[in-house]
């Protein structure tokens, strides 16, 4: 999958990492439409630079963090993104997973890991966009109607919060259903689910 179609926005508060990422992507013919050090710059660039992919740090110092920006990406822009963070503790990972990113990178990172994560994330997003429907028939176990609804919304890219609000269920109830849904499909997360059910 060619990454030349990407128009990437980098949201990262560390200037050295911002510069390194921009140089890495540009050296592989990937367009970087802008870099942002905080949410204010990120929101401005989302409106003006028209990115189609975001690399998003979770901890941005003061102001809204990457998790809040992720919610805007889901609900308003429907732009795929990956998280880039120094934290891999269970609490941060759980909070990140609730936003259903297309990938999760832990600093320090290897160049090859960034590029391969981008390639997988973009491929999954393109598959989602180009295919009109999902095929739930490949699940070895029967799905409940609620699980079918949740699967479709997960694949559409909605955040846990947006899904909870749409289905009028709590996020804890949603997590319970998602856990069983992933177990039934024998997948580890949203990206694998997309690969399994989009034909």
SVG drawing of the C-alpha trace seen along z (x, -y; Angstrom):
<svg xmlns="http://www.w3.org/2000/svg" viewBox="-31 -28 46 49">
<polyline fill="none" stroke="black" stroke-width="0.4" points="0.0,0.0 1.5,-3.3 1.7,-6.0 2.1,-8.8 -1.6,-9.6 -1.2,-10.6 -1.4,-14.2 -0.2,-13.9 -0.7,-16.3 1.8,-15.7 0.5,-16.7 3.4,-16.5 4.6,-18.9 8.3,-17.9 10.0,-19.9 12.7,-17.4 10.3,-14.5 8.1,-16.8 11.1,-17.5 12.3,-13.9 8.9,-12.6 8.5,-15.3 11.9,-14.5 11.2,-10.7 7.9,-11.0 9.2,-13.5 12.2,-11.2 9.6,-8.5 7.6,-10.9 4.8,-11.3 3.3,-14.8 3.3,-16.5 0.8,-19.3 1.7,-20.7 2.9,-20.2 1.2,-21.3 2.6,-21.5 -0.9,-21.8 -4.6,-21.5 -5.0,-25.1 -2.6,-24.6 -4.0,-21.2 -7.6,-22.4 -6.4,-25.3 -4.5,-23.0 -7.4,-20.5 -9.5,-23.3 -7.0,-24.9 -4.4,-22.2 -6.9,-19.5 -4.9,-16.5 -6.2,-13.0 -4.2,-11.3 -2.9,-12.4 -0.1,-11.3 -1.2,-12.3 0.7,-12.5 -1.5,-11.8 0.2,-14.1 0.4,-17.6 1.3,-19.5 -1.4,-22.1 -4.8,-22.3 -6.8,-19.5 -4.8,-16.3 -4.5,-13.9 -7.5,-11.9 -9.8,-14.9 -8.4,-15.7 -9.0,-12.1 -12.7,-12.5 -13.0,-15.5 -11.2,-13.5 -13.8,-10.8 -16.9,-12.8 -16.3,-15.8 -13.6,-14.9 -13.6,-11.1 -9.9,-11.2 -7.8,-8.1 -5.0,-8.6 -2.4,-6.8 -1.4,-7.6 2.2,-8.3 3.1,-8.4 5.7,-7.8 3.2,-5.9 2.3,-2.2 0.7,-1.8 -2.6,0.0 -4.6,-3.1 -3.3,-5.1 -3.7,-2.2 -7.2,-1.6 -8.1,-5.3 -6.5,-5.3 -8.3,-2.1 -11.7,-3.8 -11.0,-6.2 -10.4,-3.3 -7.2,-4.6 -5.8,-2.9 -2.5,-2.3 -0.5,-3.0 3.2,-3.7 5.3,-4.0 8.3,-6.3 11.2,-5.9 10.2,-4.5 12.0,-3.0 11.6,-4.5 10.5,-1.2 7.8,-0.8 6.4,-4.2 6.3,-3.5 4.8,0.0 2.2,-1.3 1.2,-4.0 0.9,-1.5 -1.3,0.8 -3.5,-2.0 -3.9,-3.6 -4.7,-0.3 -7.4,0.5 -8.9,-2.9 -8.9,-2.7 -10.6,0.7 -13.2,-0.8 -13.8,-3.7 -13.9,-1.8 -16.2,1.1 -19.9,0.4 -20.8,3.1 -19.5,5.5 -19.6,9.2 -20.4,10.6 -21.1,14.1 -17.5,15.1 -17.9,15.1 -17.7,18.7 -20.2,17.9 -23.6,16.2 -23.7,12.5 -26.4,10.7 -28.2,7.8 -26.4,5.4 -23.0,6.9 -23.8,6.5 -24.7,2.8 -21.5,2.3 -19.4,4.0 -20.7,1.7 -20.1,-1.4 -16.6,-0.3 -15.7,0.3 -17.2,-3.1 -14.6,-4.6 -16.8,-6.0 -15.3,-6.5 -16.5,-4.5 -18.3,-7.7 -20.0,-8.3 -21.1,-4.6 -22.4,-4.7 -24.5,-7.8 -25.9,-6.5 -26.9,-3.1 -28.0,-4.7 -25.7,-2.4 -22.9,-3.1 -19.3,-2.9 -18.9,0.0 -21.7,1.9 -20.1,1.1 -16.7,2.4 -18.4,5.6 -19.9,6.1 -16.7,5.2 -14.7,7.7 -17.1,10.5 -17.3,9.3 -13.5,9.4 -13.4,12.8 -16.0,14.2 -14.0,13.0 -10.7,14.0 -9.2,10.5 -7.1,8.3 -8.7,5.0 -10.5,2.7 -7.9,2.8 -8.0,6.6 -11.8,6.5 -11.9,4.2 -9.6,6.6 -11.8,9.6 -15.3,8.2 -14.7,5.8 -14.7,7.6"/>
</svg>
